[in-house]
Amino acid sequence: MEKTLLQQIREKEQDVATRIETVRAGIEATIAAAKTDAENLLCTANAEGKVASQEMYWREKGKAEAQAGELRQDAGRKAEAAAESGRKNIPLAADAIVRFVTME
């Protein structure tokens, strides 16, 4: 039994529609997988960025604290040197004051 031309066209249309639906479903699956991959990449990048920023924060904080400690030590040494210099000059200053007061 031979099919009419209209039946043949309908079968071809159905075949093409089935193929289109299969391709569309495949494309949607590919797009969904790409979205999932992109979300995963964003999450990974975000997590790695947080870890890197924390590492940088603690590294730089350590450097700043070390510098602050060095500055404190340097200031302490300078203060001690100034105090020592002042202690050495006390007798001279006392002499100068006594001479000024006694008008010598």
N, C-alpha and C positions, 0 to 999 in steps of 0.2 A: 504494500500500500504506500503510495507516494503522498507526501505531505504537500499541502498547498503552499504557495509562496508566502502567504501571510503567516502560516504556522512556522515556516522556516525562519522568517524574520523575528517572530515572537521568541522562538527558541534561542536565536542569536542574541536578542535583547536580554533574555534571562541569563544567558551564559556571560554576556558582558557585564550585566548588573552583578552577578555573583563574583566575577573577577574584580570588579570595582570595589565591592564590599570587602573582599579578602584583602586587597591592597590597602583600603582605608583602615581596616582593623590592624593591619601590620604597621601602618604609619602611625596610628594612634598609640600602639604599643611602643614603637620606637620613640615617639615624643614623650610618653610617660616615663620610659627608662632614662631618657636624656634629662628630664626634669628631676628625677630621683638622683641621678648622678650629679647634676648641678647642685642640688640641695646638699648632698653628701660632701661635695667639694667645698661648698660654702661653710658647712659646719666644721669640716676639718681645718679649713683656712682660719676660721674664727678661733677655734681651739688652739691652733698653733700660734696664732697672733697673740692670744692671751698669755700663753706660756712664754713666748719671746718677750712680751712687754714686762711680765713679772721678772724674768731673768734680768732684763735690762734695768728695771727699777732697783732690784736688790744689788746688782753689781755697782750701779751708779751711787746708790745709797751708801754702800760700803766704802767707795772711793771718797765720797763727801765726808763721811765720818772719820776716815783716816786723815783727810786733809784738815778737818776741824781739830783732831787730836794733835796733829803736827803744829797747827797754829797756836793751840793752847800751850803746848810745850815751849814753843818759841817765845810766846808772850811771858811765860813763867821764867824762862831764862833771862829775858830782857829785864823783867821786874827785879829779879834777884841781882842782876848786874847793877841796876840802878840803885838798889838798896845798899849793895856793897860799896858802890862809889860814894853814896851818901854817908855811910858809916865811916869811910876813910876821911871824908872832909869835915866831920864833926869837930875834931880838935881845931882845925884851921878856922872854921866858922865861929867856934866859941872864942878863939883868940881875937878874931876880927870884931866880934860883938863887944868883948871886954874892952878892947882898945878904943872902940867908938864911944862906949859909955864913959870910960875913964878919960877920954879925950887925949890919949897918948899918941 
